Every structure is written in C-alpha cells, then in structure tokens.
C-alpha cells in the first residue's frame, strides 16, 4: 500500500518528501518542479522494537516501511488539464491514501501560486479538482455500465447503483469518502480509482517559530479536518529537512534545543501508517527483530503470508505473545514457562504488537 503526497506548488511538499525518505527530489521555488513522481521508502518509527531488543539480542532491527509518492504540484483547473493536470491525476489514482501538505507559514521569498497564504482555500482548491475529476470519471463509467446493465449483467447493475450514488454526492460537492458504502459497493468502486474516495491526512507546514502549530492558519486546517473527516499533523518541513541531514548525536542535540522528543516526521509516518489502515506485528530472533505491516483485521495466516506466501499456504498455527509479556517475564522461555505463550489457529485476528512464531508445512 502506498500514499501520495500532494499540494499546491511551493507549499513545502518536496522538502517534506526529501526529509521523510532522504530521496534526492529537488525542491524549487517554481511551480511544477516535480514532473515525474518520486518514490521513497519511509521507515515507521516504533519504540517497541527497541523494547524487544532489550530482552532479545539480535544482529539487525528492521522497522515497518511505507511507500510514498511525491506527486506534481496541483493548481486550479487541473481536472481540465491546467498545469500538469492529467499527469497529476493519473499518478494519484494509483495510491491508497492522500497526504496533503498545506502551507501555514508566511514568507515573502517563497511565492504562493494564488498570491497569499490561505490554508482553507488551498485545501478546497485541491478537493474541488478531485471532485470534478471524479464526477467526469463517474459519469463516463455510469453511461458505459448502463448500456451493459440493460442486458441483465448483474455486476454492471451493481456498478450502476453505486455510481448513481456517487454522481449525486459529487454533484452536491461531497467527496466519495463521505458516503456510507457497504463492502460490496466499495469493491465495485475500487477499479475506478476515484480520488475523493481516498483517506486523507493534512500536514500543516509551519515556520520554525511555530512548532506547536498555534495561530489562525493551522487552526483553520484543524477546523476543516474536523468537519470533513481528515486528520492533521503539524510539521516544520524546513527544520525536518535539516534534522534528516544530521548524525544521530547532532540530531539529538538539535531536538533538545528545540524542545522536541523526536522529529515531527515520526508522527507523520505513524499517522500515514494509521491512515492506510495498517498495524504491526513482530518477529524476533538472533538474526533480526522486525516489524511487519498488515491490514487491521488480518488473520494469522494472512500475516504469515506477508513474510512468504508459503507461510500462508502451509499455515498450521502461530505462537504469540505480547511485548508487555516480554517485559514482565524477561525472555521467551520464561513466557512459555509462565503459560503466557498463546497458540492461535487460522481464524485468529492479529492484534497490534503481537510477537509471533509461525508453524507451517508445505
């Protein structure tokens, strides 16, 4: 699963992407500087890995990771081909969730594409373009499926029903994510890659004297997110970019001087992880301690399949304990002796933070 970082030109989008992924995407004070989407793999900080390492010594610690795509800056009229328009929209259709960087800082040296800083207007500009692009997509597919449905095709009939719901909502200015759809309706829509159906996180990019995200600019983003079902994380992309370039000791010193416990990007990565509907389970041994990403609600065989498809195909059972059990008892052997090691079968639904050994046979 992957998330796309979007925003108007010159909001700090590529600066944030660079800091998150340490990729060499160029940040520039010119619209449309990001033409092709840059792809980065971003680790998800998780303190539980170090906790496990206190009790199980290992050669390597591997956190979960996210795939992020930095997509070209969007401007008003993109749904009609303005700016990089269609190129932007084709890239964003392929991601699972949207991270919108919103400019919440004043800087006369950084040009705003609309002339002044107004976070709510910027959010609504992008939302409107997504809605208009979706409306065109829905109407085209509705017309096509109506023809097929006349012949009695059950799948086409189902698609017509859900597309009609979407058409009505979009015409009223409502995103697809605001419509209550059952599992079958969501499945019917998935193939269309509708933009406003994707979950969204707003990253309020502030200046270096407003790290707490106070003031009316960030507050307007929070109000919009509360009203429209989004989440907000406050970041100073400029500082995060500087932190990403430092060695660990220097980074810790800079964080302390700023009164920060960790880079704000750690909160961004975790928020994106949650946005994608993911959670982690762990495997731990002498070679590595590793966090594995799985969808919330995944079963034990599905979790095993993330490691290797043979594990899912030949799944027998899982031996599971919690990080809290490890802290309480001090070792896996002690957990087993205390009767805290659980044996779970194929129907077990994985819990966030499970530590697992999988037994399989192929």
C-alpha positions in Angstrom: 0.0 0.0 0.0 1.2 3.5 -0.7 0.3 7.1 0.0 0.7 10.1 -2.4 2.0 13.5 -1.1 0.1 16.3 -2.8 -0.3 20.0 -2.5 -0.2 23.3 -4.4 3.2 24.4 -5.7 5.6 25.9 -3.2 3.9 24.6 0.0 7.0 22.5 1.1 5.8 19.2 -0.4 9.1 18.1 -1.9 11.0 19.4 1.1 8.8 17.2 3.3 9.2 14.2 1.0 13.0 14.6 1.0 13.1 14.7 4.8 10.9 11.6 5.1 12.6 9.4 2.5 16.1 11.0 2.2 15.5 10.9 -1.6 17.1 13.4 -3.9 13.9 15.0 -5.1 14.6 18.7 -5.9 12.7 21.3 -4.0 12.4 24.6 -6.0 10.7 27.9 -5.8 9.0 27.3 -9.2 5.6 25.8 -9.9 5.6 22.2 -11.4 9.2 21.5 -10.3 8.2 17.8 -9.6 7.2 16.4 -13.0 7.6 12.7 -12.6 6.5 11.3 -9.2 9.5 10.5 -6.9 9.1 7.3 -4.9 10.5 6.9 -1.4 10.5 4.1 1.2 9.9 5.6 4.6 10.6 3.7 7.9 7.9 3.9 10.6 9.4 4.6 14.0 8.3 2.2 16.6 9.8 2.2 20.2 8.6 -1.3 20.8 11.4 -2.6 18.5 14.0 -1.3 21.0 12.0 -2.7 23.9 12.1 -6.1 22.3 15.8 -5.7 21.7 16.5 -5.2 25.4 15.4 -8.8 26.0 16.3 -10.5 22.7 19.7 -9.6 21.3 19.9 -9.5 17.6 22.1 -8.5 14.6 19.6 -6.3 12.9 16.5 -4.3 13.7 14.1 -3.6 10.8 11.1 -1.3 11.2 8.0 -1.4 9.0 8.2 0.9 6.0 5.8 2.9 3.9 5.9 3.6 0.2 5.4 7.3 -0.5 5.0 9.0 -3.9 5.7 12.7 -4.3 3.3 14.0 -6.9 3.4 17.1 -9.1 2.0 20.3 -7.6 -1.6 20.9 -8.5 -3.3 24.1 -9.5 -6.9 25.3 -10.0 -8.2 23.8 -13.3 -6.1 20.6 -13.1 -9.2 18.5 -13.7 -9.5 20.3 -17.1 -5.8 19.9 -17.9 -4.3 23.1 -16.3 -0.7 22.9 -15.1 0.3 19.2 -15.1 -3.4 18.4 -14.7 -4.0 15.0 -16.1 -0.5 13.7 -15.4 -1.0 14.6 -11.7 -4.4 12.9 -11.6 -3.2 9.7 -13.2 -0.5 9.4 -10.6 -2.7 10.0 -7.7 -5.3 7.4 -8.9 -2.7 4.7 -8.1 -2.2 5.5 -4.4 -4.2 4.2 -1.5 -4.3 7.4 0.6 -3.6 11.1 0.2 -1.2 13.2 2.3 -1.9 16.9 1.5 0.8 19.4 2.6 -0.8 22.7 3.4 1.2 25.9 3.7 0.7 27.5 7.1 3.6 30.0 7.0 4.3 33.4 5.6 7.5 34.0 3.6 7.8 36.8 1.1 10.7 34.9 -0.6 8.5 31.9 -1.4 5.9 32.7 -4.0 2.3 31.4 -3.4 0.6 30.4 -6.6 -2.5 32.3 -5.6 -0.7 35.3 -4.2 -1.4 35.0 -0.5 -1.4 32.3 2.2 -4.9 30.8 2.9 -4.9 27.2 4.0 -8.6 26.6 3.8 -8.7 27.9 0.2 -5.7 25.8 -0.7 -7.4 22.6 0.7 -10.6 23.4 -1.1 -8.8 24.1 -4.4 -7.4 20.5 -4.4 -10.6 19.0 -3.1 -12.6 20.7 -5.8 -10.2 19.4 -8.5 -10.5 15.9 -7.1 -14.3 16.1 -7.1 -14.5 17.4 -10.6 -12.2 14.7 -11.9 -14.2 12.1 -10.1 -17.5 13.5 -11.5 -16.2 13.1 -15.0 -14.9 9.6 -14.3 -18.2 8.6 -12.7 -20.4 9.9 -15.4 -18.3 8.3 -18.1 -18.4 4.9 -16.4 -22.1 5.3 -15.5 -23.0 5.7 -19.1 -20.9 2.7 -20.1 -22.4 0.4 -17.4 -25.9 1.5 -18.0 -25.6 0.0 -21.6 -24.2 -3.2 -20.2 -26.8 -3.4 -17.4 -29.7 -3.3 -20.0 -28.6 -6.8 -21.0 -29.1 -8.1 -17.4 -25.4 -8.2 -16.3 -25.6 -8.4 -12.5 -22.1 -6.8 -11.9 -23.0 -3.9 -14.2 -26.3 -3.4 -12.5 -24.5 -3.2 -9.1 -22.0 -0.7 -10.6 -24.8 1.4 -11.9 -26.4 1.6 -8.5 -23.2 2.7 -6.7 -22.1 5.0 -9.4 -25.5 6.7 -9.3 -25.0 7.3 -5.5 -21.5 8.8 -6.2 -22.8 11.0 -9.0 -25.4 12.5 -6.7 -22.9 13.2 -3.9 -20.3 14.7 -6.2 -22.8 16.9 -7.9 -23.6 18.2 -4.4 -19.9 18.9 -3.7 -19.4 15.9 -1.4 -16.4 13.6 -1.6 -16.9 9.9 -2.1 -15.3 9.2 1.3 -18.2 10.9 2.9 -20.8 8.4 1.6 -21.6 5.3 3.6 -21.0 2.3 1.4 -21.1 -1.4 2.2 -18.3 -3.8 1.4 -19.8 -4.8 -1.9 -20.3 -1.2 -3.0 -16.7 -0.4 -2.1 -15.5 -3.4 -4.1 -17.5 -2.3 -7.1 -15.9 1.2 -6.9 -12.3 0.1 -6.3 -11.5 -0.4 -10.0 -12.3 3.2 -10.9 -9.6 4.7 -8.7 -11.8 7.6 -7.5 -9.7 10.3 -6.0 -12.2 11.7 -3.4 -12.7 8.2 -2.0 -9.2 8.0 -0.7 -8.5 8.7 3.0 -6.7 11.9 3.7 -4.1 13.4 6.1 -3.4 17.1 6.2 0.2 18.1 7.1 0.2 21.7 8.2 3.7 23.0 7.2 4.6 25.8 9.7 7.6 28.1 10.1 10.4 27.5 12.7 8.9 29.8 15.3 5.6 28.0 15.4 6.5 24.3 16.0 3.5 23.8 18.3 1.1 24.8 15.4 -0.6 27.7 17.1 -2.3 30.6 15.3 -5.2 31.0 12.9 -3.5 29.4 9.9 -3.1 25.9 11.5 -6.4 26.3 13.4 -8.2 26.7 10.1 -6.7 23.4 8.9 -7.9 21.7 12.1 -11.4 23.0 11.7 -11.6 21.9 8.1 -10.3 18.4 9.0 -12.8 18.1 11.9 -15.6 19.0 9.7 -14.6 16.8 6.8 -13.2 13.7 8.4 -9.5 14.2 8.0 -6.5 14.1 10.4 -3.9 16.8 11.0 -0.2 16.7 11.8 1.9 19.8 12.3 5.4 19.9 10.8 8.1 22.4 10.0 9.4 20.9 6.8 12.5 23.2 6.9 13.6 22.0 10.3 12.8 18.4 9.5 14.9 18.6 6.4 17.8 19.9 8.5 17.4 17.2 11.1 17.4 14.5 8.4 20.9 15.5 7.3 22.5 15.3 10.8 24.3 12.5 12.5 22.4 11.0 15.4 24.3 12.8 18.2 23.9 16.2 16.5 20.2 15.4 15.7 19.5 14.7 19.4 21.2 17.9 20.4 19.2 19.9 17.9 16.0 18.2 19.1 16.8 19.0 22.7 17.4 22.7 21.8 14.0 22.8 20.1 12.2 21.1 23.0 11.3 18.2 20.8 11.4 14.5 21.9 11.6 13.2 18.3 11.4 14.6 14.8 7.9 15.5 13.8 8.2 13.3 10.8 7.9 10.3 13.1 4.4 11.4 13.9 3.8 11.9 10.2 4.9 8.4 9.3 2.8 6.9 12.1 -0.2 8.9 11.0 0.2 7.8 7.4 0.5 4.2 8.6 -2.7 4.5 10.5 -4.4 6.3 7.6 -3.6 3.3 5.4 -5.3 1.0 7.9 -2.1 -0.7 8.9 -0.7 -2.1 12.1 2.4 -4.0 13.0 3.3 -7.4 14.4 6.9 -8.5 15.2 9.2 -11.4 14.7 12.3 -11.7 16.9 15.4 -13.8 16.8 19.2 -13.8 16.8 19.4 -12.6 13.2 16.8 -9.8 13.2 13.9 -8.2 15.1 11.4 -7.0 12.5 8.1 -5.2 12.3 5.8 -6.4 9.6 2.9 -4.2 8.2 -0.5 -5.9 8.0 -4.0 -4.5 7.5 -6.0 -4.1 10.7 -8.3 -7.2 10.9 -5.8 -9.5 9.1 -5.8 -13.2 10.2 -2.8 -15.1 11.4 -2.4 -16.9 8.0 -2.6 -13.6 6.2 0.0 -12.1 8.5 2.3 -15.1 7.9 1.9 -14.6 4.1 3.5 -11.1 4.4 6.7 -12.9 5.2 6.3 -15.5 2.5 3.4 -16.9 0.5 4.4 -20.4 1.5 3.8 -19.5 5.2 0.2 -18.6 4.4 -0.4 -21.6 2.1 1.0 -24.1 4.6 0.0 -22.3 7.9 -0.6 -24.7 10.8 -0.6 -22.4 13.9 1.1 -19.3 15.4 2.9 -19.0 18.7 2.1 -15.5 20.0 2.9 -13.3 23.0 2.9 -9.6 23.6 5.7 -7.0 24.2 4.2 -6.5 27.6 4.6 -10.2 28.4 8.3 -10.0 27.3 8.9 -7.0 29.6 7.1 -8.8 32.5 8.9 -12.1 32.2 12.2 -11.2 30.6 12.5 -13.9 28.0 10.6 -16.1 25.6 11.5 -19.1 27.7 10.1 -17.5 30.8 6.9 -16.5 28.9 6.5 -20.1 27.8 7.1 -21.4 31.4 4.5 -19.0 32.8 1.9 -20.3 30.3 1.6 -16.9 28.6 2.6 -18.2 25.1 -0.6 -18.5 23.1 -1.2 -21.0 20.3 -3.5 -19.5 17.7 -5.1 -21.1 14.7 -6.3 -20.0 11.2 -9.2 -17.9 12.5 -7.1 -15.7 14.9 -7.3 -12.0 14.1 -3.9 -10.4 14.7 -3.6 -7.7 17.3 -1.3 -4.7 17.0 2.1 -5.5 18.6 1.8 -9.3 18.6 5.2 -11.1 18.6 4.9 -14.2 16.5 6.5 -17.5 15.5 4.7 -19.2 12.6 4.5 -23.0 12.2 3.8 -24.1 8.6 4.2 -27.1 6.3 4.3 -27.1 2.5 
